[in-house]
Amino acid sequence: MSKKLSKYLESPIVLAIAYIAIGILLCIKQSAVIEWVMIIAGVLFIAQGAIDWLSNKQLKEGIIEIVVGVLLIVLRFILPQILAIVLGVALIIRSVVAILTLPKNIMVTVYNIIGVVIGALLIIGNWVVADWLFIIIGIAFIINGVLTLFGKQY
């Protein structure tokens, strides 16, 4: 990459615009972003696998990359649901253990009760929670972009 392009991409203004654009995309498309990311990752895996396979240097790795790419594309609808359920179960377990073992502090207890509720929501209605989660993350990206424009990057 040329020095001029590299310097342009490192500009705080470009970074701020990227943060804001990603934030808006996350707020508008919410959990659909997961499908896009999985499709893009799948295509990249397939392309890299084809390159590795056709070069005959890494035949085994190329085939594995192609299979992973196809699986990412094919499983893009079910894999996020499975991950949400696993994350929900893990969050519930962590929160319950924290409630039972940590010193009794009202803020810590409330925080962990919220963790149990969010974990249950991830298991029961994972797409609803995922959509709200992506909106919150999108808002955080937008705020970060605005702060970056004013020279305060977090």
Secondary structure, 3 states (H helix, E strand, C coil): CCHHHHHHHCCHHHHHHHHHHHHHHHHHHCCHHHHHHHHHHHHHHHHHHHHHHHCCCCHHHHHHHHHHHHHHHHCCCCHHHHHHHHHHHHHHHHHHHHHHHCCCCHHHHHHHHHHHHHHHHHHHCHHHHHHHHHHHHHHHHHHHHHHHHCCCCC
